[in-house]
Amino acid sequence: MKRRADLVTCMGCALSAAGATAAPLLWLSAPRTRRHLGSGFENEGMDPTVLLTELPFVVLGGAFVPLLVLTVLVRLVGRRRPTAE
């Protein structure tokens, strides 16, 4: 059982790191974000404060959503297995 817990912990850390990396990349590729960062016509709609207001939430969401999904999956799989006590 200890080995399974170590594997789940390692998978959680890897998913969290991948999510925290992928979420900002997806956020930066969105048309709305590109417009706010200066790719609008003559800087129309430019708002660099999105880096301070939205980016931290994107990184945190990218880190915690995969962990939440992993936790739910582990709990669902754990309930279906009969205990061998």
C-alpha positions in Angstrom: 0.0 0.0 0.0 2.9 2.3 0.7 4.2 1.9 -2.8 0.9 2.9 -4.3 0.7 6.0 -2.1 4.2 7.0 -3.3 3.2 6.5 -6.9 0.1 8.6 -6.5 2.0 11.3 -4.8 4.6 11.4 -7.6 1.9 11.4 -10.2 0.2 14.3 -8.4 3.4 16.4 -8.4 4.1 15.7 -12.0 0.5 16.6 -13.0 0.7 19.8 -11.0 3.9 20.8 -12.6 2.6 20.0 -16.1 -0.6 21.9 -15.4 1.2 24.9 -14.0 3.3 25.0 -17.1 0.6 24.3 -19.7 -2.1 26.7 -18.4 -0.1 29.9 -18.9 1.0 28.8 -22.4 -2.7 28.2 -23.3 -3.6 31.5 -21.7 -1.0 33.4 -23.7 -2.3 31.9 -26.9 -5.8 33.1 -26.4 -6.8 36.1 -28.6 -8.1 38.1 -25.7 -4.8 37.8 -23.9 -2.8 38.7 -27.0 -5.0 41.8 -27.5 -4.4 42.8 -23.8 -0.7 42.4 -24.2 -0.4 44.6 -27.2 -1.2 42.8 -30.4 -4.3 44.9 -31.1 -4.4 47.6 -33.8 -2.2 50.4 -32.5 -2.2 48.9 -29.1 -6.0 49.2 -28.9 -7.3 47.5 -25.7 -3.8 47.1 -24.3 -3.9 46.3 -20.6 -0.6 44.9 -19.1 -2.2 44.6 -15.7 -3.5 41.3 -16.8 -0.1 39.9 -16.0 -0.7 40.8 -12.3 -4.4 40.1 -12.1 -5.0 37.0 -14.3 -1.7 35.2 -14.6 -1.4 34.2 -11.0 -4.9 32.7 -11.1 -4.1 30.9 -14.3 -1.0 29.3 -12.8 -2.8 28.3 -9.6 -5.7 26.9 -11.5 -3.4 25.0 -13.8 -1.6 23.5 -10.8 -4.7 22.6 -8.7 -7.2 21.4 -11.3 -5.2 18.3 -12.3 -4.6 17.5 -8.6 -8.3 17.7 -7.9 -9.1 15.4 -10.9 -6.4 12.9 -9.7 -7.8 13.0 -6.2 -11.3 12.3 -7.4 -10.1 9.4 -9.6 -8.0 7.8 -6.9 -11.0 8.0 -4.5 -13.4 6.5 -7.0 -11.0 3.7 -7.9 -10.2 3.1 -4.2 -13.9 2.6 -3.4 -14.4 0.0 -6.1 -11.7 -2.3 -4.8 -12.6 -4.7 -2.1 -10.4 -4.4 1.0 -8.3 -7.4 1.8 -8.3 -7.1 5.6 
